[in-house]
Amino acid sequence: MVASFAVISYYTVVSGWVIHFIVQGVAGHFTGASAHPEMIIDHLLSRGYLQILLASVHLIITTSIVARGIQNGIERSAKIFMPILFVIMCFLVIHSLFLPGATDALRFLFYPDFSKLTGNAIIEALGHALFTLSLGFGAMIAYGSYLKTEVHLPSEAVFVTGIDTLLSLCAGVLIFPIVFTAHVDSGTGPALLFKTMPVLFGQLPLGYWVGIAFFVCLYFAALSASVALFEGLVAYLVDQRKFRRPTAAYTVAGISFLLALISALSGSLFKNVRVGERGVLELIDQVIINWTLPVVTLGILLYVGYKVPEEEKKMSFVDQKSLVSVRLYPTWSAAIKYLAPGLIVLAFLFQFFIGFIKGA
């Protein structure tokens, strides 16, 4: 619950940024290198009231979907817009690979340089994997509970993980050639996407329409993620606290709005509040990704590994029609009990060790 609200506290604000860029695209502000997209995002970040307004719009849309149930709303929309997003992404990836900075970007992304490997990088990689797979804040648990009994969970998990990895790699190959071509700082943080994509759209034939389509599809992706976050929280209030679904959705929305105020005002009212080089929003992002999700996931792993009855786990994992699943069960069980928790603990210890060495 805490992890879900923590993620929503800033994800709602970032989703509002997408709405803002849809409006900017419609207004024709992506017009080549002269567009200066960094000015658009900097202008937005410095105006807390505008971010609060955009976050409120996103919360209203999300709440209206979850309050009515998601099957006839978000699922139908996702079936239309997610394939469109994938097609647009493939087109943009191909275009990015022909940009002048593509070679440097691919070297930056894929050429190993272990001298730059830090404890923080490892924990961030772990957090990224958990975040993009919606692990550690109940979304997968809620959605998994809605699957039909005949669905084989391990097969679905492999499929989801594979698609997620592919899309993450495509996103990197799409964005970083633009970063290196436009000479944008790759350490910009959450705002990096909004500083790079308009540069590309301004250079494309039909870039006006492609830019609008991209941010519209991106918003539907953000909306799907927000609905997943909301659904985990609403499901808890409905199942455990006996709330009516609309009441539960409005309650989650109200708490989310109050928490989102902190992130929305990070570039204005709280702009001088910094920890090292990080502002409030970047700090929230780091705490959630680097600490909250791994800790919650570790707790879930230990609970499933040692508290859930063995027969119940076998029933969910093993498909009696598949000999492979029978043979894989002991490996999966060992991974849940020992391997995955051990890797998370090692990631924390490595981060602490590297930090201690640098401090010394």
N, C-alpha and C positions, 0 to 999 in steps of 0.2 A: 504493500500500500504506500509506504513512504517513498520507495524507489519510483513508483509510478507517478506520484504527485511531483516528485523532484524532476523527473524527465519532462512532464507536462509544463512545469513552471517556465521552462525556456523554449521547449519545442513549439508551444503555442505562439510565442513571439516570433520565432524563425518562420513559422508557417505564415504569419502575418506579413513578413518580408516578401514572401512569394506572391501574395495578393497584391502588394504594392508594385512589384515588378510586372505583374500582369497589366496593371493600370498604366504603368510607364511604357510598356510595350505597345499597348493600344494607342497611347498618345504619341507614338512615333519617336521615342527618345533613344532608340538603339540605332543610331545612324552613323555607323563606322567608327573609326578611331577617335573622331572628334566628339563622340558621345560622352566620354569620360564617365563610365559607369561607377567608378569609385566615388564620384561626387554625388551620385544618386543614393548610394548606400550610406555614405557619410552624412548626407543631409537627413536621411531617415533615422540613423542611429542617434543623432543629436536632438531629435524631437520625440521626447517620451510620450507626449499626448497622442501623437500619430501612431506610435507603436501600440499603445494601449487600445486605440480605436481599431486597428487592424487585428490585433489579438482577439478583441471582443467579437469581431465579425467571424473569425475562424471558430471561436468557441460556440457561437450561436449555430453555425452550420453543423459542427460536430455534434452538439447536443441534440439538435433536431433529428439527426439520423439515429443516434443511439437511443433516444427516448422512444422512437417508434419501432425499434428493432432494426437490425442491420441487413437481414436477408434480402429484403426487397429494395433496399436502398444502395448501400455501398457495394454489395456483391455485384449487382447488375451494372453499376457504373464502372467498377474495376474491370469487369470482363470486356468493356468497350475501350476504356482509356489506357489500361496498362499495356495492351498490345500496341496501341498507337505510340505510347511513350517509348516502348522498346524499338519500334521502327525508326522513330526520330533520333533516338540515341545512336543506333547503328549508323545512320546517315551522318550524324555529327562526328562520331568517332572516325569514320573514314576521312571526313574533311580535315579533322584535327591532325591526322597522320601525315597530311601533305603540307602542314604549316612549317615555316622556317625553324621553329623551335622544337619540332617533333623529335629529332635525334637526341638533343640534350635532355628532353623530357623523359624519353624512354630509358636513357642511361640513368637518369635521376631515380626513376621508378624501379628499375629491375636490376641494375648493376650493383652487386653487393659491396658495401664498404663497411666492414665490421669495426673499423676504427671509430665510426660514428654511432655505433650501437650503444645505447644507454639503457639503464634500468627503466627509465620513464618511457622509452620507446616500446619496450616489451609490454609494459602494463597498458599502454595506449593501444597497442595492437590487440591485446586481449579484450579491452573494453570495446574497441570498434567491432570485433567479432560478435560480442554479446549484444551490443546495441543494434546492429543491423539485422540480427536474427531474433530480436525482441525477446532476449533471454534475460532474466533477472528482475523483471517487473510484472510478471503474471499474464502477459498478453498471450503467449503461446499456451499457457495452462488453460486459460479461458477458451481460446479457440480450439485447442485440442479436445476439450471436453464436449464440444459440439459435433465432433466427427462421428460418423456412423460406426457401429461396432465392427463391421466387416472391413473397414479401412485399416491397412497395415501401417502402423505408426512409424517403424524404422524406415520403410520405403519412402514415406512422405518426408521424413526428416532428411534423408539423403538428397531427395529432390530439392527441397527448400534450401538446404545448405549449398548445393551445387549452383542453383540459380542465383542465390545471394552472392556467392563468390564471383561468379561471372559478371554480374552487374556492377559489383564493386570495382573489379579490374577495368571494366569498360568505362566507368565513371572517371577513374584515374587517367586512363589513356585519352579520354575526351578532354578533361580539364587542363592537365598539366602542359600539353603542347601550347595551349593558349596562354598559360601562365608564363612560359618561357619566351613565347613570341611577343607578348605584350609587356614583358618585364615587370610583372606583378610579383610582389613578395609572396613566396610560397608558404610563408608562416603566418599569413593573415588571420587564419582561424575560420570560424563559422561563416564569415562574410566572403570567403574566397570565391565561392560559386557565383556570387552576385557581382563580383568585380571582373570575372573572366568571361562568362557566357555572353553578355551583351556585346563584347568586343568581336566575338565570332559572328554573331547574328548580323552585325553591321557590315561584315565583309561578304556575306552570303547573298547569292541571287534569291529573291523572295525571302530575304532575311527578316523582314517585318513580320510575315506570317509564320515563319518557322520559330521566331523568337516568342511570339504569343503562344503558339501551340506548345512549345517546350515548357514554358512556365505554367500553362494551364494543366498540362499532364503532370508536371512536377507537383502542382498543388494537389492533384488527385492522389498522388503517391503520399504526400504529407498528410492528406485527409485520411487515407486508409490507415496510416500509422497512428494518427490521433484517435481514430475510432477504436483501434486495437487497445491503446492505452486506456481509453475511457471504459471499454467493455470489461477489462479486467477489474476495474474499480467498481463499476456498476454491478457486475455479476456478484461481487462480494457483498455489496449492500443489499441486493435482492435476495441472495441465497442465505446469507448468514444473519443479516439484520432485518430481513422481511420488509424492506422498502418496496413500494411500487416502482416499476421501472422508470416512469417519467420523473418521479420524485428523486430517485437515486441519480438520474442523469443531471437534473438541475442542481442537486447537492454537489456532485463532482465538479460541475461547471463553475459554481460559485467559489468553491475552494481553489480551483485552478486559476480563476481570474485574480484572486487575491495574491496567490503565489507568483503569478506572471508579472505582477506590477514591479517586482524587484528587477527582473530581467529587462522589462520594457524601459525602465528608467536608468539602466546601467550606463547608457551613453550620454545622459543629460544630468539628472539629479545626483547620480552616484558615479559620475565620470572620474572624479578624483579619488574614488575608493579603489585602490589597486593593491594586489599582492604580487610583488615582483613586477613582471611586465604584463600581468594579466588583469583585465578589468573584471567587473562583477560577473558578466555573462560568461566570459571565458573561464572564470574560476568555477562557476556552477557547472559548466560543461566538463571541466577537468575532474571535479569531485565526483560527479555522477558516473562518468565513463571510466575513470581510473580507479575509483574506490568503491562506490556504492554498488554498481552492477556486479563486479567480481565477488564482493563480499556476500551479496544476496544469493548469487548463483552458487557460491561455495556452500551456503546454508541449505539450498535446495538439493544439491548433490548429496550432502551428508544425510539429509532427511530421507531421500529416495533410496540411497544406498544401504542405510542401516535401520530405518524405521518402517518402510513400506514392506509388507509381507512378501516373501519370495514368490509365492504362488500368484499373487496379484501382478507382480512385475513380469513373470513368465507369460501370464495370460495376455498382457499388453504387447509383449515383444515377439513372442514366438508365433509364427504362422505354421500350423500343422501340415499345410500343403507344401511348405517349403523347407526342405532339409537344411538349406543354408542358414535359415533363421535359427533353427535348433542348435546348429553348431556354433553360431555367432553369439548366442546368449551368454555363455560364460565369459567371453571376451568383453561384451558390453557391460556385464555386471561388474567385472574387475575394473573397467574404465570408470564407471560411476563411483565405485568405492575408493579406488586408489589413484588411478592415473589422472583424471580430470581435477580432483581436489589437490593432488600433489603438484600439478602444473601451476595452478592458481597460487598456491602457497609459495612455490619457487619463484614465481614472477614477482610477488611482493618482497621476498627475501633478496632477490637480485636487485630490485630497485633500492631497497634499503642499503644493501652492501655497496653498490656503486655510489650512492649518495654519501655514505660514511667515508669511502675512500677519497672522494673529491673533497669532502670537508676536512679530512686529515691533511 
